[in-house]
Structure formats: structure tokens, C-alpha cells
Amino acid sequence: MRAEYDFSNGARGKYYRRFLKEGAEVVVLEPDVAKAFRDSVAVNEALRSLLRLSESIRRLTGRRRSAKRG
């Protein structure tokens, strides 16, 4: 950490309750995956495309997700 950073007036956990209330989700990407995306918008677009594709395939094949996993 740089010497010019001054956290002497900082408050630990200041936004903790807000994150819990708003349901903030944090996902850590592996470095090789993170290189493929410039930001969180790109990650979300890719995941939404994958979801749409999987739904299309499911409709075409007539397969549905079972309620039970195991």
C-alpha cells in the first residue's frame, strides 16, 4: 500500500449493512477468465447470452430442468 494513503479517519464496515440490504453479489473470476472481459458489463452480457442460448437449446430439445438435483 502506498505511504500517501491515509485511512486514519476511515470507518471499518461503513457500507456493510447497505451491501447486505441491497443484495450485492461479489464473484471473483480466475485471472485467465478475467482477461477475456474488459468490465462487469461485458461479463454480464456474456452470461446473459449463454442463458439465452441454453434456453433456446432446451426449447429445441424439449428438455426441462428437473426440480431435483443430485
LUMTOR-147353 format. One record per residue (C-alpha): x, y, z; residue number from 1. Coordinates in Angstrom, 2 decimals, padded with zeros to 5 digits. Each point is the difference from the previous one (the first is absolute). Example, Ala and Ser with C-alpha at 12.3 -4.5 7.8 and 13.67 -1.06 7.14 Angstrom:
<rs>
r X=012.30, Y=-004.50, Z=007.80, nr=1
r X=001.37, Y=003.44, Z=-000.66, nr=2
</rs>
This chain:
<rs>
r X=000.00, Y=000.00, Z=000.00, nr=1
r X=001.27, Y=003.46, Z=-000.79, nr=2
r X=001.24, Y=002.25, Z=002.80, nr=3
r X=-002.28, Y=002.87, Z=-001.10, nr=4
r X=-003.15, Y=-001.99, Z=000.78, nr=5
r X=-001.45, Y=001.21, Z=003.27, nr=6
r X=-002.74, Y=-002.08, Z=001.54, nr=7
r X=000.27, Y=001.52, Z=003.47, nr=8
r X=-003.52, Y=001.47, Z=-000.30, nr=9
r X=-001.45, Y=-003.05, Z=-001.72, nr=10
r X=-002.89, Y=-002.00, Z=001.38, nr=11
r X=000.27, Y=-003.76, Z=-000.23, nr=12
r X=-003.10, Y=-001.64, Z=-001.49, nr=13
r X=-001.66, Y=003.32, Z=-000.83, nr=14
r X=-002.00, Y=-001.45, Z=-002.93, nr=15
r X=-000.40, Y=-003.51, Z=001.37, nr=16
r X=-003.73, Y=000.25, Z=000.83, nr=17
r X=-000.83, Y=001.66, Z=-003.32, nr=18
r X=001.68, Y=-002.82, Z=-001.92, nr=19
r X=-001.97, Y=-002.56, Z=002.00, nr=20
r X=-003.26, Y=001.88, Z=-000.55, nr=21
r X=000.53, Y=000.54, Z=-003.72, nr=22
r X=001.16, Y=-003.55, Z=-000.58, nr=23
r X=003.35, Y=000.87, Z=-001.51, nr=24
r X=001.64, Y=-003.06, Z=-001.51, nr=25
r X=003.73, Y=-000.30, Z=-000.42, nr=26
r X=001.44, Y=-002.59, Z=-002.34, nr=27
r X=003.73, Y=-000.42, Z=-000.39, nr=28
r X=001.12, Y=-001.05, Z=-003.46, nr=29
r X=003.08, Y=-002.06, Z=-000.64, nr=30
r X=002.73, Y=002.10, Z=-001.68, nr=31
r X=-000.28, Y=-001.77, Z=-003.37, nr=32
r X=-003.75, Y=000.64, Z=-000.09, nr=33
r X=000.35, Y=003.61, Z=001.16, nr=34
r X=002.36, Y=000.72, Z=-002.93, nr=35
r X=-002.84, Y=-000.74, Z=-002.42, nr=36
r X=-002.27, Y=002.74, Z=001.38, nr=37
r X=000.63, Y=003.72, Z=000.26, nr=38
r X=-002.53, Y=000.65, Z=002.78, nr=39
r X=-003.07, Y=-001.32, Z=001.84, nr=40
r X=-002.31, Y=001.11, Z=-002.82, nr=41
r X=001.84, Y=-002.32, Z=-002.42, nr=42
r X=-000.20, Y=-002.88, Z=002.47, nr=43
r X=-003.74, Y=000.51, Z=000.49, nr=44
r X=-000.62, Y=000.20, Z=-003.76, nr=45
r X=001.90, Y=-003.25, Z=-000.55, nr=46
r X=-001.89, Y=-001.79, Z=002.76, nr=47
r X=-003.37, Y=001.25, Z=-001.26, nr=48
r X=000.87, Y=-001.23, Z=-003.49, nr=49
r X=000.89, Y=-003.39, Z=001.45, nr=50
r X=-003.31, Y=-000.10, Z=001.88, nr=51
r X=-001.96, Y=000.87, Z=-003.15, nr=52
r X=001.86, Y=-002.66, Z=-001.95, nr=53
r X=-000.64, Y=-002.66, Z=002.63, nr=54
r X=-003.71, Y=000.91, Z=000.08, nr=55
r X=-000.17, Y=-000.25, Z=-003.80, nr=56
r X=001.68, Y=-003.40, Z=000.01, nr=57
r X=-002.29, Y=-001.19, Z=002.77, nr=58
r X=-003.05, Y=001.05, Z=-002.03, nr=59
r X=001.32, Y=-001.71, Z=-003.12, nr=60
r X=000.80, Y=-003.26, Z=001.75, nr=61
r X=-003.08, Y=000.05, Z=002.21, nr=62
r X=002.12, Y=-000.49, Z=003.10, nr=63
r X=-000.86, Y=001.77, Z=003.18, nr=64
r X=001.95, Y=000.41, Z=003.18, nr=65
r X=-001.11, Y=-002.41, Z=002.66, nr=66
r X=-001.00, Y=001.38, Z=003.36, nr=67
r X=002.28, Y=-002.48, Z=001.75, nr=68
r X=003.73, Y=-000.09, Z=-000.41, nr=69
r X=002.21, Y=-002.65, Z=001.25, nr=70
</rs>
